[in-house]
Amino acid sequence: MTSRTQCLNESFALIKPKLPQSFLNEGNVQRMEAIAKQLPPIHRAGFEYQFSHPERGLDFQQGILTTANDYSRLTWKSGTDVTSFLGPIQKMSFEALRENSTISQCIKQIWLEFDSGLVTALKSPSVFLGLQYPLTQSPLACDGVRDAYRMLTGRPMCTETALTMGEILRVATELKGVSHAGFMLGRKHEGLRLVLPICSKPDSIRLLFGQLKPQNEFASVEHVYEQVRNTFPDIRLCIDIHRNQIFATSLECFFRPMEPDSNIEANEKAALKQLVDIGLCSSGERDALLGWVGELFPQTHINNWPEDLILTSLTAPENHFSRIETGLSHIKVNAQTSQQTHAKVYFGYRESCLVRNQK
């Protein structure tokens, strides 16, 4: 076997033919390939697409778990690279493996988001963190988010942003805490994003907005929430902060519930039908997304299956088989007014293991 350079592009090359062609703009695939070649061989990636705007193309993401396996792949080239954007990510991942560190008790996932339309996309990706605990229920988690920001930027979180975050967390105790925190870097206005699971508590969202924003700005979010609440099993409120201001709010609506569900395919079809019915998605876009869902196996990609996944299969029990799943994650709905809304969809792929029962 001829050795290849291991990187995310190994798996991206496999799924590239499956990408909905109508979602791509000119040069989109080439830009994503250039990004994937600079990323470690952690085969967990995603795409962002704005409905009804194919000219914008796809943005690109990579997901990293705070595990020893992902950390070893994160340092796959020449150890810690402190000169690139990966340096702080490597440091954060190392801290996550250190017992009793604030990062280890706070963060379970790191997602990098690259605007594939920007030449500078690799220099400063936005970073989103999946948290171990609801943020309001663990002081350590709050410290961990601040530590993560310092590691990523080399400076402490500004006082105004920290105070605004604290005010949101105070009100968020009425909900289920904060499940994710994000740092939107490399933009005109750097911001902090907090994501709050809300499920079926519209009254709590109203309370949150009543204390933090003018009530009329809540009406547009509530309008969208009422349209989708019975279709999506997991809905979360996103709040974007810049210093002492909340500059954007949106809803994240997940196709899959927090707990495993045997009716995932039915959930996805019903949710996409609802999006078409309320005018957020076209029937062609719905069909393209349903066509994305599936699996890839090494038997049909013998010559270009990622080498590290081959090694994983060879060292696994004999009834464990390597595969790559392609699926849907969630939509994000921004509602400026009840009449003016737009939505983005997030979909992607991940390596996984198929376990077959032995007879």
Legacy VTK file of the C-alpha trace (Angstrom):
# vtk DataFile Version 3.0
C-alpha trace
ASCII
DATASET POLYDATA
POINTS 359 float
0.000 0.000 0.000
1.365 3.403 -0.965
1.415 5.718 2.041
-0.694 8.853 1.710
-0.560 12.084 3.644
-3.147 11.629 6.362
-5.525 14.572 6.737
-9.231 15.332 6.738
-9.172 15.494 2.943
-8.908 11.668 2.838
-12.523 11.353 3.993
-13.671 14.560 2.283
-12.580 13.026 -1.039
-14.878 10.056 -0.350
-18.008 12.068 0.374
-17.360 14.826 -2.177
-19.424 13.137 -4.940
-22.405 12.960 -2.552
-22.511 16.725 -1.902
-25.690 18.313 -3.298
-24.447 19.971 -6.475
-27.148 22.636 -6.290
-25.693 23.820 -2.949
-22.243 24.576 -4.381
-20.959 27.788 -5.949
-18.019 28.151 -8.312
-14.775 26.982 -6.728
-16.535 25.871 -3.522
-15.240 22.298 -3.557
-11.679 23.410 -4.330
-11.724 25.857 -1.398
-13.004 23.180 0.972
-10.370 20.756 -0.285
-7.654 23.325 0.450
-8.971 23.674 4.002
-9.356 19.901 4.533
-5.743 19.295 3.485
-4.590 21.489 6.378
-6.731 19.732 8.983
-5.919 16.603 11.008
-7.359 13.165 10.105
-10.328 13.457 12.467
-13.087 12.305 10.153
-15.969 14.301 11.563
-16.985 17.253 9.422
-19.968 19.410 8.597
-21.360 21.875 6.086
-23.498 24.988 6.421
-25.925 26.020 3.668
-28.337 28.946 3.586
-31.641 27.958 2.032
-32.530 29.752 -1.208
-29.010 31.193 -1.554
-26.908 28.630 -3.471
-24.644 31.458 -4.679
-23.174 31.566 -1.151
-22.053 27.945 -1.341
-21.118 25.783 1.636
-19.096 26.688 4.696
-16.923 23.945 6.183
-16.573 22.596 9.733
-14.580 20.011 11.657
-15.569 18.415 14.949
-13.016 17.333 17.561
-13.851 15.318 20.673
-11.815 15.869 23.836
-10.529 12.291 23.834
-7.036 10.800 23.733
-7.746 9.369 20.270
-8.690 12.735 18.759
-5.813 14.473 20.534
-3.330 12.015 19.006
-4.731 12.789 15.550
-4.749 16.516 16.299
-0.944 16.409 16.687
-0.520 14.181 13.648
2.128 16.211 11.818
4.893 17.471 14.043
3.524 17.811 17.525
2.077 21.073 18.771
2.137 23.777 16.117
2.018 27.008 18.095
2.334 29.153 14.970
-1.009 28.159 13.371
-4.629 28.319 14.435
-4.295 24.658 15.506
-1.806 25.562 18.268
-4.462 26.851 20.700
-6.822 23.995 19.745
-4.090 21.459 20.543
-3.412 23.169 23.853
-7.112 23.145 24.729
-7.407 19.452 23.824
-4.372 18.642 25.985
-5.932 20.527 28.916
-9.126 18.549 28.416
-7.160 15.342 29.039
-5.548 16.718 32.204
-7.475 15.467 35.191
-9.273 18.146 37.243
-8.447 21.011 34.864
-11.306 23.463 34.308
-11.273 22.579 30.605
-11.607 18.835 31.312
-14.619 19.475 33.530
-16.233 21.802 31.019
-15.662 20.882 27.371
-16.510 17.659 25.517
-16.466 18.862 21.884
-14.656 21.487 19.834
-16.050 22.520 16.455
-14.048 24.648 14.029
-16.024 26.627 11.458
-14.382 27.963 8.297
-15.951 30.478 5.953
-14.863 28.791 2.727
-15.462 32.033 0.827
-12.706 33.856 2.701
-9.045 33.666 1.747
-8.221 34.082 5.451
-10.532 31.249 6.554
-7.679 29.095 7.886
-6.145 31.888 9.936
-8.952 32.390 12.421
-11.870 29.948 12.312
-14.782 30.437 14.653
-14.772 27.927 17.514
-17.827 26.349 19.131
-17.667 24.276 22.303
-19.992 21.498 23.448
-20.144 21.589 27.250
-19.983 18.709 29.721
-22.550 20.262 32.020
-25.241 22.898 31.656
-23.303 26.094 32.211
-25.601 27.492 34.884
-25.228 24.329 36.968
-21.441 24.332 37.232
-19.209 27.281 38.211
-16.277 25.298 36.815
-17.950 25.193 33.404
-18.200 28.990 33.369
-14.507 29.222 34.291
-13.724 26.721 31.548
-15.385 28.871 28.875
-13.336 31.883 29.985
-10.148 29.769 30.027
-10.944 28.489 26.531
-11.367 32.040 25.247
-7.993 33.006 26.713
-6.305 29.997 25.083
-7.825 30.796 21.691
-7.182 34.536 21.632
-4.254 35.056 23.997
-6.258 37.567 26.041
-8.930 37.431 28.745
-12.590 37.838 27.921
-13.496 41.523 28.147
-15.363 42.593 31.279
-18.453 43.754 29.382
-18.875 40.413 27.614
-18.317 38.467 30.843
-20.950 40.565 32.666
-23.475 40.126 29.847
-22.828 36.370 29.872
-23.406 36.348 33.624
-26.740 38.143 33.225
-27.916 35.635 30.625
-26.853 32.735 32.842
-28.799 34.214 35.747
-31.996 34.262 33.696
-31.174 30.932 31.991
-31.655 29.071 35.261
-35.349 29.104 34.256
-34.381 26.937 31.283
-31.966 24.008 31.152
-28.722 25.939 31.324
-26.347 26.475 28.405
-25.323 23.494 26.260
-22.833 25.216 23.925
-20.648 28.294 23.865
-19.076 29.713 20.729
-16.432 32.278 19.883
-17.021 33.978 16.550
-13.512 35.023 15.614
-12.015 36.653 12.548
-15.107 38.770 11.937
-15.737 42.507 11.946
-17.253 42.181 15.422
-15.979 39.244 17.438
-18.742 37.737 19.506
-19.720 35.134 22.065
-22.606 32.758 21.364
-24.543 30.953 24.081
-26.929 28.124 23.168
-29.791 27.326 25.550
-31.937 24.170 25.257
-35.556 25.256 25.573
-37.679 22.302 24.425
-41.267 23.179 25.357
-40.888 26.230 27.577
-41.957 29.280 25.569
-42.899 31.114 28.763
-39.303 30.848 29.944
-38.046 32.245 26.639
-40.478 35.146 27.027
-39.115 35.757 30.530
-35.566 35.700 29.187
-36.324 38.233 26.477
-38.364 40.399 28.805
-35.307 40.900 30.988
-32.674 41.150 28.280
-34.266 42.622 25.145
-37.315 44.683 24.131
-40.421 42.508 24.070
-41.225 43.320 20.428
-37.961 41.644 19.371
-39.160 38.413 20.944
-42.286 38.285 18.784
-40.429 37.188 15.649
-38.602 34.366 17.470
-41.825 33.230 19.146
-43.579 33.222 15.759
-41.003 30.809 14.308
-40.969 28.723 17.485
-44.731 28.178 17.305
-44.359 27.008 13.691
-41.711 24.361 14.388
-42.157 23.330 18.033
-44.284 20.267 17.225
-41.982 19.044 14.441
-38.452 19.244 15.840
-37.685 17.141 18.940
-34.900 19.423 20.216
-35.032 23.221 19.920
-32.447 25.645 21.329
-32.182 29.405 21.587
-28.962 31.046 20.316
-27.916 34.386 21.772
-25.006 36.284 20.184
-23.214 38.812 22.375
-20.791 41.609 21.518
-19.518 43.288 24.655
-22.650 44.478 26.496
-25.083 43.999 23.627
-27.159 41.100 22.361
-26.879 41.651 18.617
-28.609 38.544 17.264
-30.959 35.775 18.350
-31.977 32.647 16.490
-33.387 29.163 16.966
-31.485 25.928 16.384
-33.868 23.081 15.570
-32.332 19.597 15.654
-33.583 16.745 13.500
-32.777 14.205 16.204
-33.865 14.242 19.852
-31.344 14.425 22.692
-32.135 10.786 23.485
-31.849 7.992 20.868
-34.952 7.646 18.715
-35.874 4.727 16.467
-37.904 7.002 14.171
-35.036 9.220 13.029
-35.818 8.875 9.315
-39.484 9.717 9.861
-38.498 12.708 12.024
-36.231 14.062 9.295
-38.853 13.708 6.556
-41.552 15.344 8.679
-39.276 18.204 9.691
-38.179 18.934 6.116
-41.788 18.787 4.918
-42.671 21.369 7.567
-39.859 23.640 6.364
-41.206 23.434 2.805
-44.753 24.119 4.017
-43.759 27.310 5.861
-41.584 28.534 2.999
-38.114 28.220 4.559
-36.925 25.475 2.202
-37.728 24.482 -1.395
-38.831 20.992 -2.352
-35.619 20.607 -4.369
-33.497 21.477 -1.337
-35.507 19.029 0.782
-34.899 16.214 -1.717
-31.183 17.026 -1.905
-30.865 16.763 1.880
-32.755 13.478 2.056
-30.428 12.171 -0.653
-27.422 13.068 1.476
-28.394 10.699 4.318
-26.660 7.316 4.132
-23.488 5.304 4.745
-20.168 4.584 3.022
-18.231 1.339 3.500
-14.613 0.404 2.688
-15.717 -2.485 0.450
-16.859 0.018 -2.179
-13.885 2.376 -1.699
-11.013 -0.105 -1.448
-8.384 2.123 -3.060
-9.014 5.328 -1.136
-10.417 4.433 2.294
-8.550 6.521 4.939
-5.516 4.631 6.242
-6.160 5.422 9.898
-9.690 4.013 9.578
-8.241 0.838 8.041
-5.937 0.519 11.060
-8.871 1.085 13.416
-10.793 -1.729 11.724
-7.817 -4.112 11.865
-7.372 -3.578 15.607
-11.113 -3.761 16.440
-13.025 -6.941 17.357
-13.783 -9.061 14.306
-17.478 -8.120 14.233
-16.721 -4.363 14.224
-16.563 -2.663 10.831
-15.457 0.800 9.808
-17.945 3.079 8.060
-18.678 6.736 7.393
-22.190 8.005 8.145
-23.654 10.973 6.292
-26.573 12.712 7.963
-28.459 15.829 8.972
-27.814 17.827 12.142
-30.056 20.876 12.517
-31.398 24.050 11.007
-30.814 27.549 12.319
-33.617 30.080 11.861
-32.951 33.804 12.090
-36.103 35.875 12.412
-35.754 39.634 12.034
-39.563 40.012 11.909
-42.445 37.570 11.764
-42.595 38.229 7.994
-38.835 38.123 7.330
-37.029 34.913 8.229
-34.200 32.926 6.708
-32.760 29.562 7.606
-29.528 27.610 7.319
-29.122 23.857 7.399
-26.197 21.958 8.909
-25.344 18.490 7.652
-22.194 16.406 7.631
-20.429 13.101 8.094
-18.525 11.156 10.740
-16.562 7.971 11.111
-18.346 5.309 13.114
-18.296 1.613 13.808
-20.897 -0.859 12.614
-21.302 -3.833 14.953
-22.773 -6.951 13.379
-24.174 -9.763 15.474
-22.173 -12.964 15.193
-24.155 -16.126 14.541
LINES 1 360
359 0 1 2 3 4 5 6 7 8 9 10 11 12 13 14 15 16 17 18 19 20 21 22 23 24 25 26 27 28 29 30 31 32 33 34 35 36 37 38 39 40 41 42 43 44 45 46 47 48 49 50 51 52 53 54 55 56 57 58 59 60 61 62 63 64 65 66 67 68 69 70 71 72 73 74 75 76 77 78 79 80 81 82 83 84 85 86 87 88 89 90 91 92 93 94 95 96 97 98 99 100 101 102 103 104 105 106 107 108 109 110 111 112 113 114 115 116 117 118 119 120 121 122 123 124 125 126 127 128 129 130 131 132 133 134 135 136 137 138 139 140 141 142 143 144 145 146 147 148 149 150 151 152 153 154 155 156 157 158 159 160 161 162 163 164 165 166 167 168 169 170 171 172 173 174 175 176 177 178 179 180 181 182 183 184 185 186 187 188 189 190 191 192 193 194 195 196 197 198 199 200 201 202 203 204 205 206 207 208 209 210 211 212 213 214 215 216 217 218 219 220 221 222 223 224 225 226 227 228 229 230 231 232 233 234 235 236 237 238 239 240 241 242 243 244 245 246 247 248 249 250 251 252 253 254 255 256 257 258 259 260 261 262 263 264 265 266 267 268 269 270 271 272 273 274 275 276 277 278 279 280 281 282 283 284 285 286 287 288 289 290 291 292 293 294 295 296 297 298 299 300 301 302 303 304 305 306 307 308 309 310 311 312 313 314 315 316 317 318 319 320 321 322 323 324 325 326 327 328 329 330 331 332 333 334 335 336 337 338 339 340 341 342 343 344 345 346 347 348 349 350 351 352 353 354 355 356 357 358
